[in-house]
Amino acid sequence: MLDRFHKKADVVYIGYNIDEMNRSLKGKKYSYPLRGWGMGHKECIDYCLERDMLNPLYEKGFTRLGCWCCPRQSNQSLETLRINYPDLWDRLLQYESDSPQGFKPNVKLRDNSLEGGK
């Protein structure tokens, strides 16, 4: 998928770390500098902390960041969303009820312990 956006690039640098070895794109043009430097998730967090560059959402309890409405996020991220961002949580519940597929296969947010007894 990236190739279509970077056809003219000689090298495309991707920020996957050594903890994400299963996330590799094939091709000579893709480079993974964090892996080359031996950096895992913890080392990346430490690097950003030392330089005051850490995304403030990590301070809210998130351990990984992506889209707030991603069905692939962890239950811990969903719980953090529910507690710290109730407006987004309510939107997510509405999206789930509007979707014929729900939020996640075999999981309903309203029936999940994440709902917190609402």
HUPE-V505684 format. One record per backbone hydrogen bond with DSSP energy under -1.0 kcal/mol. CO is the residue of the C=O (numbers start at 0). NH is the residue of the N-H. E is the energy in kcal/mol with one decimal. If there is no record, write none. Layout:
<<CO;NH;E> <CO;NH;E>>
//
This chain:
<<1;4;-1.3> <1;5;-1.4> <5;8;-1.1> <11;30;-2.7> <16;19;-2.0> <19;22;-2.0> <26;29;-1.0> <28;11;-3.4> <30;13;-2.9> <31;35;-1.7> <32;36;-1.9> <33;38;-3.0> <34;37;-1.7> <38;17;-2.2> <39;43;-2.1> <40;44;-2.3> <41;45;-2.8> <42;46;-2.5> <43;47;-2.2> <44;48;-2.7> <45;49;-2.6> <47;52;-3.2> <48;51;-1.6> <54;57;-2.0> <55;58;-1.1> <56;59;-1.1> <56;61;-1.4> <57;60;-1.4> <66;69;-1.7> <69;72;-1.3> <73;77;-2.1> <74;78;-2.6> <75;79;-2.2> <76;80;-2.5> <77;81;-2.6> <78;82;-2.3> <79;83;-2.8> <80;84;-2.2> <84;88;-2.4> <85;89;-2.5> <86;90;-1.7> <87;91;-2.6> <88;92;-2.4> <89;93;-2.0> <90;94;-2.9> <91;95;-2.4> <92;96;-2.2> <93;97;-2.1> <94;98;-1.5> <103;106;-1.8> <106;103;-1.1> <107;111;-1.1> <111;114;-1.8> <112;115;-1.5> <114;117;-1.3>>
//
